[in-house]
Amino acid sequence: MKLKKATKPLRLLFMNAALIQWLGIWLTGFGTTHWVLYWPAAFFSFAAITGICPGLMITRAIFRE
């Protein structure tokens, strides 16, 4: 499977989603928030920084662009 990076608008969407989740975690309290909520925030941050999104790669493989 060829590695295809996310476009700039999609990376901006990932960054906005990550920032909103990190803000929610911060407002709730890092010690209070369940650890499961850190996963999507970390994945969105990774996807925004690198352009590599595993979920997008799987979706493209299933629907074969």
C-alpha positions in Angstrom: 0.0 0.0 0.0 1.4 3.4 -1.0 1.7 5.9 1.8 -0.5 8.9 0.8 -0.4 11.9 3.1 -3.4 14.0 4.1 -4.0 17.3 2.3 -3.5 20.6 4.0 -7.2 21.3 4.7 -7.5 17.8 6.2 -4.5 18.4 8.4 -6.0 21.7 9.6 -9.2 19.8 10.4 -7.1 17.3 12.4 -5.3 20.1 14.2 -8.6 21.8 15.2 -10.1 18.6 16.4 -6.9 17.9 18.5 -6.9 21.4 20.0 -10.6 21.1 21.0 -10.0 17.8 22.6 -6.9 18.9 24.4 -8.8 22.0 25.6 -11.6 19.8 27.0 -9.1 17.5 28.7 -7.3 20.5 30.2 -10.6 22.1 31.4 -11.8 18.9 32.9 -8.4 18.3 34.6 -5.6 16.0 33.4 -5.9 13.9 36.6 -9.7 13.6 36.3 -10.0 12.7 32.6 -10.2 9.1 31.7 -7.1 7.8 29.8 -9.2 6.7 26.8 -9.8 10.3 25.9 -6.1 10.9 25.4 -5.9 8.4 22.4 -7.9 10.4 19.8 -6.3 13.6 20.9 -2.9 12.1 20.4 -3.8 10.5 17.1 -5.3 13.8 15.8 -2.1 15.7 16.9 0.1 13.1 15.1 -2.0 13.3 12.0 -1.9 17.1 11.9 1.9 17.2 12.4 2.9 14.4 10.0 0.0 14.2 7.6 -0.1 10.4 8.2 -3.5 9.2 9.4 -4.0 5.4 9.8 -7.8 5.8 9.7 -7.6 7.6 6.4 -5.2 5.0 5.0 -7.6 2.2 6.0 -10.6 4.0 4.5 -8.8 4.6 1.2 -7.8 0.9 1.1 -11.4 -0.2 1.7 -13.0 2.1 -0.9 -10.1 2.1 -3.3 -10.0 5.7 -4.5 
